[in-house]
């Protein structure tokens, strides 16, 4: 036989075999029929909807070979005590069993057998809103084997738990019992840690869970509403008791070290900001860093066979400096330091406007006196060719590029192209050196030109190695300039050019 739901809302409902146990839900409510003879209306009620139904399903443990009682949940809600008990689908009150139902509706089993473990149902007649109902409740019965052979088992031993002062703390004790009727777990406080001075603590209800057929896990907790320093001086003992014996575990409380949350969050956040800041700086200043590295740190191996010039000298003659042939340097015999002293005291090399004709003086010193081979645009690059290609090629064949910066230089597009080409070559070539010589200290302000200089040139002028040359300085200052210039120029010459060869 099967029961089938009929009427409205019956679509999608499966047939329910007769005598089968299942967990009911409110959706199972409705009219059912079995064949053409049996009809019933099933009404599944939420426990919270009717006051009488709020009691939870009962669960009892009966001892083997000893009589026991099984209560009917909620029977006290009604005056009607006409209760019929079933084990599964079979009535319990059969001639084969010595049973009875007392005036409170409890089922009395005079002798408990192992087969009595299972789900029992108590049915009773009630009248609700003028209708007569059969009210069914379920009770889970578990038969404890006898005799119990071991005391309760507490997996966790004595321990120390960390707590926060001023905060609530819950102590939980989990115990495994052999299946029996007597299962007791209690919490005690030991004042001053003295195990002989124990006081029972207020506790939550025991929670029981069947792990295997012969073992039950019982959990019980006690709550400390607010942890104080006094609680740290006491100990707490959980005692589990059954018919064989007892087991216990003791817990001591220890103040938890507070972690400064701002520090935990702040230090990594600050580190992240620092890394991000460094990344932004590297991204924005990467060109300047490359130029600084290649100018001051990176050292390349010069191959004299590939280089034709020691120095590519770039300058723009000012109108007042066109005195070609009018200035010469006396190269008399004597130590080199006398020549430097001579250079530092050449007051005749100033124009009427008070500015030094350094563009005239530099080729004479570098080539005629110091013996370096120079590349001069007006002398060594033939006219009529591709100017840009010739400049780039001449720079690549030189060990060093020296640019004499002045207002006339920075306003001359050809001169700025030489400087820009040198900067690009420096970023690509690890052997080229680049040096700037500012003719006056105020020349740095000349960077803001109209039209403006290329962005690459503007950024490079701030970090490239430079020397300052000013007219009218003392002999010591002028001599220091030449010494610094001599140190900046590569020590290895491509070709030693003597004065006689130059002539």
C-alpha positions in Angstrom: 0.0 0.0 0.0 1.0 3.6 -0.7 -0.4 6.9 0.4 -0.9 9.5 -2.3 -1.7 13.1 -1.9 -4.8 14.3 -3.6 -6.5 17.5 -4.4 -5.0 21.0 -4.8 -1.2 21.3 -4.7 -0.7 17.5 -5.1 1.4 17.9 -8.2 5.0 16.9 -7.8 4.4 14.9 -4.6 5.8 11.4 -4.4 3.8 8.5 -3.2 4.7 7.6 0.4 4.9 3.8 1.1 2.9 2.6 4.1 4.7 2.1 7.4 7.7 4.1 6.3 9.3 6.6 8.7 10.1 10.1 7.3 10.7 13.6 8.6 7.7 15.7 8.0 7.6 19.3 6.8 4.7 21.8 6.5 4.6 21.1 2.7 3.4 17.6 3.5 0.1 18.9 4.8 -2.9 17.8 2.8 -5.5 15.1 1.9 -4.1 11.6 1.4 -5.7 8.4 0.1 -4.7 4.8 -0.2 -6.8 3.0 -2.7 -10.5 3.7 -2.6 -11.1 2.8 1.0 -8.6 4.8 3.2 -8.6 8.6 3.5 -6.9 10.9 5.9 -6.0 14.6 6.3 -2.4 15.2 7.5 -1.8 18.6 9.2 1.9 19.4 9.9 2.1 22.1 12.6 5.1 24.3 13.2 6.3 23.9 16.8 6.2 27.6 17.5 2.7 28.1 16.1 0.8 26.4 18.9 1.7 26.7 22.5 1.2 23.1 23.4 3.5 21.9 20.6 6.6 23.9 21.6 8.1 21.1 23.6 11.0 19.4 21.9 10.9 15.7 21.0 11.9 13.5 23.9 15.0 11.3 24.1 15.5 8.8 26.9 18.0 6.2 27.8 16.8 2.9 29.4 19.0 0.4 31.2 19.2 -3.2 29.8 17.3 -5.8 31.8 15.8 -3.2 34.1 12.3 -1.6 33.8 12.0 2.0 32.5 9.5 4.7 31.6 9.0 6.5 28.3 7.2 9.9 28.7 4.8 11.3 26.0 5.9 14.8 25.1 3.3 17.5 25.7 0.8 15.2 27.2 0.3 17.6 30.1 -1.0 20.2 27.8 -4.4 18.3 27.5 -6.7 16.8 30.0 -7.2 13.8 27.7 -4.7 11.1 28.7 -6.0 8.4 26.4 -2.6 7.6 24.9 -1.7 4.8 22.5 2.0 3.9 22.0 3.6 2.5 18.9 7.2 1.2 18.3 7.5 2.0 14.6 4.1 1.0 13.1 3.4 -1.7 15.7 1.4 -1.1 18.9 3.5 -1.6 22.1 0.6 -2.9 24.2 0.6 -6.4 22.8 0.2 -9.6 24.8 3.8 -10.5 24.2 5.1 -7.5 26.2 4.6 -6.7 29.9 3.7 -3.0 29.5 1.3 -0.5 30.8 0.4 3.2 30.4 -0.2 5.1 33.6 -2.5 8.0 34.2 0.1 10.5 33.0 0.4 8.8 29.6 3.9 7.4 30.3 4.8 4.0 28.8 6.1 1.5 31.3 8.4 -1.2 30.1 8.8 -3.8 32.9 11.9 -5.4 31.3 14.1 -3.5 28.8 15.5 -5.5 25.9 18.2 -4.5 23.3 15.5 -4.6 20.7 13.7 -1.7 22.5 16.1 0.8 20.9 14.3 2.9 18.3 11.7 5.6 17.7 8.4 5.4 19.7 5.2 7.3 18.9 2.5 8.3 21.3 -0.9 9.1 19.8 -3.7 10.8 21.7 -7.0 12.3 20.8 -7.4 16.1 21.0 -10.0 18.6 19.9 -8.7 21.7 18.2 -11.1 24.4 17.0 -14.0 22.0 17.0 -12.2 19.3 15.1 -11.1 16.0 16.5 -7.4 15.2 15.8 -5.0 12.3 16.4 -1.9 14.1 17.9 1.3 12.2 17.3 4.7 12.8 19.0 8.0 10.9 18.6 10.4 9.8 21.3 13.8 8.4 20.7 14.7 5.5 23.0 18.2 4.2 23.5 19.0 1.1 25.5 22.2 1.3 27.5 24.3 -1.9 27.5 25.1 -3.4 30.9 27.4 -3.4 32.7 29.3 -0.1 31.9 33.0 -1.1 31.7 34.9 2.3 31.8 34.6 5.8 33.3 34.0 8.9 31.2 36.8 9.9 28.9 38.0 13.5 28.5 40.2 13.9 25.4 41.8 17.2 26.3 44.0 17.2 29.4 44.9 20.0 31.8 45.5 23.2 29.9 46.0 27.0 30.1 43.6 29.2 28.2 44.3 32.8 27.2 41.7 35.4 28.0 41.2 39.2 27.7 40.5 41.2 30.8 37.0 42.8 30.8 35.7 40.4 28.2 33.4 37.3 28.6 34.9 33.9 28.3 33.2 30.5 27.9 34.7 27.3 29.3 33.6 24.2 27.4 34.0 20.6 28.5 33.6 17.7 26.1 33.3 14.2 27.5 32.7 10.8 26.0 30.6 8.4 28.0 29.8 4.7 27.4 26.1 4.5 26.7 24.2 4.4 29.9 21.5 6.3 31.8 23.7 8.3 34.2 25.6 11.0 32.4 26.8 13.9 34.5 29.2 16.8 33.7 29.8 19.7 36.1 32.0 22.7 36.4 33.7 23.9 39.6 35.9 26.9 40.6 38.9 26.3 42.7 39.6 29.5 44.7 43.3 30.3 44.8 44.0 27.1 42.8 43.2 25.0 45.8 41.5 21.8 44.5 40.0 21.1 48.0 38.1 24.4 48.0 35.7 23.9 45.1 32.4 25.7 44.4 29.9 24.6 41.8 29.5 27.1 39.0 26.3 28.0 37.1 26.2 26.0 33.9 24.4 25.7 30.6 22.3 22.6 29.8 24.1 19.5 28.8 24.2 18.7 25.1 24.3 15.0 24.2 25.2 13.5 20.9 25.4 9.8 20.0 28.8 9.2 18.4 28.5 5.4 18.0 26.0 2.8 19.3 28.0 2.4 22.5 29.3 5.9 23.1 27.8 9.3 23.7 29.5 12.7 23.6 28.3 15.2 26.2 29.2 18.9 26.1 28.7 21.4 28.9 29.8 25.0 29.3 30.0 27.7 31.9 30.3 31.4 31.1 32.4 34.0 32.9 30.5 37.2 32.2 33.6 39.5 32.7 37.1 38.3 33.2 39.0 40.1 36.0 42.4 39.7 37.6 40.8 37.6 40.3 39.8 35.0 37.8 43.4 34.6 36.8 44.3 33.5 40.4 41.7 30.6 40.3 41.5 27.3 38.5 38.5 25.7 36.9 37.7 22.0 37.0 35.4 19.9 34.8 34.2 16.7 36.5 32.4 13.9 34.5 30.7 11.1 36.5 29.1 7.8 35.5 28.3 4.6 37.3 31.9 3.3 37.0 33.8 6.4 38.1 34.7 9.9 37.2 37.3 11.9 35.2 38.3 15.5 35.5 40.4 18.2 33.8 41.6 21.5 35.2 41.9 24.8 33.3 43.9 27.8 34.3 43.4 31.3 32.8 46.2 33.5 31.5 45.9 37.1 30.3 46.3 37.3 26.5 49.0 39.6 25.3 47.2 42.5 23.6 48.5 43.1 20.1 48.5 46.8 19.1 46.2 46.7 16.0 47.4 50.0 14.7 51.0 48.7 14.7 49.9 45.5 12.9 48.2 47.5 10.3 50.4 50.6 10.4 53.8 49.0 9.8 52.8 47.0 6.7 50.8 50.0 5.4 53.8 52.3 5.9 56.1 49.8 4.2 53.6 49.6 1.3 53.5 53.4 1.1 57.3 53.6 1.1 57.6 51.0 -1.6 54.9 52.8 -3.7 56.6 56.1 -3.1 60.0 54.7 -4.2 58.3 53.2 -7.3 56.8 56.5 -8.2 60.1 58.3 -7.7 61.9 55.7 -9.9 59.3 56.0 -12.5 59.3 59.8 -12.6 63.1 60.2 -12.2 64.2 57.2 -14.1 65.9 59.3 -16.8 67.9 61.3 -14.3 68.9 58.1 -12.5 70.2 56.6 -15.7 72.2 59.7 -16.5 73.7 59.9 -13.0 74.6 56.2 -13.1 76.2 56.4 -16.5 78.0 59.7 -15.8 79.4 58.9 -12.3 79.3 55.1 -11.7 79.3 53.1 -14.9 82.8 52.7 -16.4 83.2 51.4 -19.8 86.3 50.0 -21.6 87.5 52.4 -24.3 88.6 50.8 -27.5 91.1 53.2 -29.0 90.9 51.4 -32.4 87.2 52.3 -32.6 87.6 56.0 -31.5 89.1 58.7 -33.6 88.8 61.7 -31.2 89.5 62.2 -27.6 87.0 65.1 -27.2 84.1 66.4 -29.3 84.1 70.1 -28.3 80.8 71.9 -29.0 80.5 75.6 -28.5 79.0 78.7 -30.2 81.3 81.7 -30.7 80.0 85.0 -29.4 80.3 88.0 -31.7 82.8 89.6 -29.3 85.0 86.4 -29.3 85.8 86.4 -33.0 89.4 87.2 -32.4 90.8 84.3 -34.3 94.5 84.5 -34.6 94.9 87.3 -32.2 95.4 85.1 -29.1 98.3 82.7 -28.7 99.9 80.8 -25.9 103.5 81.0 -25.2 104.9 77.4 -24.9 108.3 78.0 -23.4 110.3 75.2 -21.9 109.7 74.5 -18.2 107.6 72.4 -15.9 103.9 71.8 -16.6 102.8 73.7 -13.6 104.3 76.9 -15.0 102.0 76.4 -18.0 98.9 76.2 -15.7 100.0 79.3 -13.9 100.3 80.9 -17.3 96.8 79.9 -18.2 95.3 81.1 -14.9 96.7 84.6 -15.3 95.8 85.3 -18.9 93.9 88.5 -18.3 94.2 89.4 -22.0 91.6 86.7 -22.8 88.7 88.9 -21.7 86.6 90.9 -24.0 85.7 94.5 -23.5 82.3 93.3 -22.1 84.1 91.4 -19.3 83.4 87.9 -20.6 86.0 85.2 -21.1 86.6 83.9 -24.6 86.6 80.3 -23.3 85.6 78.9 -26.7 88.9 80.3 -28.1 91.0 79.2 -25.2 89.7 75.6 -24.8 90.9 74.2 -28.2 94.4 75.7 -27.7 94.7 74.2 -24.2 93.2 70.7 -24.9 94.9 70.1 -28.3 98.0 72.2 -28.4 99.1 72.1 -24.8 97.6 68.8 -23.4 97.9 66.8 -26.6 94.3 65.6 -26.9 92.8 65.1 -30.3 89.7 67.3 -30.8 86.7 67.1 -33.1 85.5 70.6 -34.0 82.4 71.0 -36.2 83.8 73.9 -38.1 87.1 72.1 -38.8 86.6 68.3 -38.9 83.1 67.9 -40.4 83.0 68.6 -44.1 80.2 71.0 -45.4 77.6 69.8 -47.7 76.9 66.5 -46.0 74.0 65.3 -43.9 74.6 67.4 -40.8 72.6 65.3 -38.3 74.3 62.0 -39.4 77.7 63.6 -39.3 77.2 64.9 -35.8 75.9 61.5 -34.5 78.8 59.7 -36.2 81.4 62.2 -34.8 80.0 61.8 -31.3 80.1 58.0 -31.6 83.8 58.2 -32.6 84.7 60.4 -29.6 85.5 59.4 -26.0 84.0 62.5 -24.6 81.6 65.3 -25.4 82.2 68.8 -23.9 79.6 71.4 -24.4 80.3 75.1 -23.5 76.9 76.4 -22.5 76.0 80.1 -22.9 72.9 82.1 -23.9 74.1 81.9 -27.5 74.5 78.1 -27.3 71.1 77.3 -25.8 69.4 79.5 -28.4 71.2 77.9 -31.3 69.2 74.9 -32.7 72.2 73.2 -34.2 74.2 73.4 -30.9 71.2 72.1 -28.9 70.9 69.2 -31.4 74.6 68.3 -30.6 73.8 68.4 -26.9 70.7 66.3 -27.3 72.5 63.8 -29.5 75.2 63.5 -26.9 72.6 62.8 -24.2 71.0 60.1 -26.3 74.4 58.5 -27.0 75.2 58.6 -23.3 72.0 56.6 -22.5 72.9 54.0 -25.2 76.7 53.9 -24.9 78.5 52.9 -21.7 81.8 54.4 -22.9 80.9 58.0 -23.8 81.5 60.7 -21.2 79.6 64.1 -21.2 80.7 67.3 -19.5 79.0 70.7 -19.4 80.9 73.9 -18.9 78.7 76.9 -17.8 80.3 80.2 -18.9 78.6 82.1 -16.0 77.0 81.0 -12.8 73.7 82.6 -14.0 73.7 80.4 -17.1 71.5 77.8 -15.4 68.6 80.3 -15.7 69.1 80.2 -19.4 67.5 76.8 -19.6 64.1 78.5 -19.9 64.4 79.4 -23.6 61.8 80.5 -26.1 61.2 78.2 -27.9 61.7 75.9 -25.0 64.5 73.3 -25.0 63.6 69.6 -25.6 62.3 67.9 -22.5 65.2 65.4 -22.6 67.7 68.3 -22.6 66.0 70.2 -19.8 66.0 67.1 -17.5 69.6 66.1 -18.3 71.0 69.7 -17.7 70.0 69.3 -14.0 72.1 66.1 -13.4 74.9 66.0 -15.9 78.5 66.6 -14.6 79.4 70.3 -15.0 82.1 72.9 -14.4 81.7 76.7 -13.9 83.9 79.1 -15.8 83.7 82.8 -15.0 85.9 85.7 -16.2 87.6 88.0 -13.8 88.3 85.3 -11.1 91.5 85.0 -9.2 94.5 82.9 -10.5 93.8 80.3 -7.9 90.2 79.9 -8.9 91.1 79.7 -12.6 93.8 77.2 -11.9 91.3 75.0 -10.0 89.0 75.0 -13.1 91.8 73.6 -15.3 92.7 71.0 -12.8 89.1 69.8 -12.5 88.8 69.8 -16.3 92.0 67.7 -16.6 90.6 65.1 -14.2 87.3 64.9 -16.1 88.9 64.2 -19.5 89.8 60.5 -20.2 93.3 59.6 -19.3 93.9 57.4 -22.3 94.4 59.4 -25.5 93.4 58.2 -28.9 96.3 60.0 -30.5 99.0 62.1 -28.8 99.3 65.2 -30.9 102.4 67.2 -30.2 102.7 70.9 -30.9 105.0 70.2 -33.9 102.6 67.7 -35.4 99.8 70.2 -34.9 101.8 72.8 -36.8 
